[in-house]
Amino acid sequence: MKRYCFPDEATSLSLLNEAGYMVQDYVKDEDGNDVADGDPHFPHNMKGQGFDIMVIGTISKPTGETEQDAEGNDVPVMAALDGWHVDILTNGVPECLEAYLVEPKNPVHCV
């Protein structure tokens, strides 16, 4: 599995599309020409695609501080880590994604 950290969601979608991980739906116009129908998206069924994608998004970690909830329970204060996180299970790394590849020492999630 390869883990990626992009600056934001829009950048991730643009680059994942460039890398060929997204599909575009098309419809015919009145002249019979194919025209894009909506935005590119991940395949609805990735079986047989040769990859699997898990969009993690924003990852939050405890700050070490606590606050009390409405019932008086101590609850950890969380802070968002920088970036938009995506995991891809595939062979190889597309060139356009190389700069965003990360290898966390202590991943906060697992697939």
N, C-alpha and C positions, 0 to 999 in steps of 0.2 A: 504494500500500500504506500502511496505517495501522499504526503501532506503538503498543502499549499496555504500561504497566507497572502491575500491580496489587500490592497489599500482599502477597498470598499466593494460592495456587492456589484455595482455597475461594471467596475473593472473586471471582476471575476467573470461575469456573464459574457462580456465582450471577448475576453481571451479564451474562455472555454469554447465559445462559438468558433473563434479562429482556429482552435486546436482540433475542431471536428467532433466535439463531444455533444453538440446540440443539433437539432433538426429544425427545418423550416417547413411548415405546411403551406400548400399552394391550392388555389382554386382557379377555375377558368373564368376569364372576364367575358363580356358579351361578344368579343371577337375570337374567342377560343384560346387566348393566350394565358399562360400560367402567370399568376400574380401572387405575391406573398400574402398569406392569410394570418395576420397577427405577428407577434415577435417570435424569434427562435426560442426553442424550449428543449428541455431534456427529453429523450425518448420516453414514452409512457411505459414501455416494456424493454428493459435493457438486456434481457436474456438474448444471448447470441450476438450482442453488440461488441464484445471483446473488452468491455470495461464496465465498471459500476461506480457511481458517483454518490457521495454523501455530502450534502451541503450542511455544514455545521453552523455557519454564520458567525455571530458574535459569541465569544467565549468569555465567561466571567469567572473570577477567582475570589476567594475570601481575602479581605484586607487585613484580617487579624482583629478587627474591631467588631463589636456587637452592638445591637440596638434592641429595644423591646418592642414586641408586637402588641396588638390590642389586648391580648390576654396576659401580658406581662412576661412572656417567654423571651429569653435571649435568642436573637436571630443574628447569624453572621452578616456583616455588611459586605456586599459584593462590589467588585469593580470590573468593568469590561477591559479585556486586553485589546491592544491595537489590532486592527485588521479584520478581514472577512475570511473565514476558514472553510476550506473545502478539501475533502479526502477523495482520492481516486484510486481505485483498485484496477491496475492495468500494468502492462509491460512497457517500459520506456517512459521517457519524459519528452513531450513535444517541446521544440525549441522555444516557442513563444511563452512557455510556462516556466522555463528553467530558473529565471530570476526570482520566482515566487515560491520555489521549493524550500521547505523547512524541515528540520529534523529535531523536534522537541525532545529534550532529555526526559521530561516527565509529562507525557500526553495526559490531558485531563478528560479524555473520552476514549472509548475503543469501539471498534465496529464488530 
